[in-house]
Amino acid sequence: MFAGEDARELGAGGTTYDRATAFARSQGAASRVVLTVNKNHELALRAYNRFCFRVRELIVTDIDGGFVMDDFLMELSVDQGA
């Protein structure tokens, strides 16, 4: 298993995306993939945008102790990018 910057150049994200969407299509399991990502996580947002995810809404969740999760809810149609 690789970690950090070294793993970013290996294409693992694209392979995972391809396999997950192909599996979802083959099983009729879903018409869309939905995830949350911190709105300040630029690397993740770039990757999700590259795979045609779109921001559906902003979610701010109080997680106690004065902390909040400040995320985008992102969505991808499984039919996109096929």
C-alpha positions in Angstrom: 0.0 0.0 0.0 1.3 3.4 -0.9 0.7 6.7 1.0 1.1 10.4 0.4 2.1 12.0 -2.8 3.6 8.8 -4.2 0.1 7.2 -4.4 -1.4 10.2 -6.3 0.5 9.4 -9.5 -0.4 5.7 -9.7 -4.0 6.0 -11.0 -5.6 4.2 -8.0 -8.4 6.8 -7.9 -9.3 6.3 -11.5 -9.2 2.6 -11.2 -11.4 2.7 -8.1 -13.9 5.0 -9.8 -14.1 2.8 -12.9 -14.6 -0.4 -10.9 -17.2 1.1 -8.5 -19.3 2.7 -11.2 -19.1 -0.4 -13.4 -20.2 -2.6 -10.5 -23.1 -0.3 -9.6 -24.3 -0.3 -13.2 -24.0 -4.1 -13.5 -25.9 -4.7 -10.3 -28.6 -2.0 -11.0 -27.7 -0.9 -7.5 -27.8 2.8 -8.0 -28.3 5.5 -10.5 -25.9 7.8 -8.7 -23.0 8.0 -6.4 -23.2 10.5 -3.5 -20.3 11.5 -1.2 -19.3 14.2 1.2 -15.9 16.0 1.0 -14.5 18.9 3.0 -15.0 22.1 1.0 -11.4 23.0 1.6 -9.9 19.7 0.4 -8.6 21.0 -2.9 -6.9 17.8 -4.1 -10.0 15.7 -3.5 -12.3 18.3 -5.1 -10.1 18.4 -8.2 -10.3 14.6 -8.5 -14.1 14.5 -8.0 -14.5 17.3 -10.5 -12.4 15.4 -13.0 -14.8 12.4 -12.6 -17.8 14.7 -13.2 -19.1 14.8 -9.7 -21.2 18.0 -9.1 -21.8 19.8 -5.8 -25.4 19.2 -4.8 -25.4 21.2 -1.5 -23.3 22.5 1.3 -23.6 20.7 4.6 -22.4 22.2 7.9 -22.7 19.7 10.8 -21.9 20.6 14.4 -19.8 17.7 15.8 -19.6 19.2 19.3 -16.8 20.8 21.2 -17.0 23.9 19.0 -16.1 22.0 15.8 -18.1 21.7 12.6 -17.8 19.6 9.5 -18.0 22.0 6.5 -18.6 19.8 3.5 -19.9 19.6 0.0 -22.4 16.9 -0.7 -21.4 15.8 -4.2 -23.2 13.6 -6.7 -22.4 11.7 -9.8 -24.8 10.0 -12.2 -23.6 6.4 -12.7 -24.4 6.8 -16.4 -21.8 9.7 -16.8 -18.3 8.8 -17.7 -19.3 5.3 -18.8 
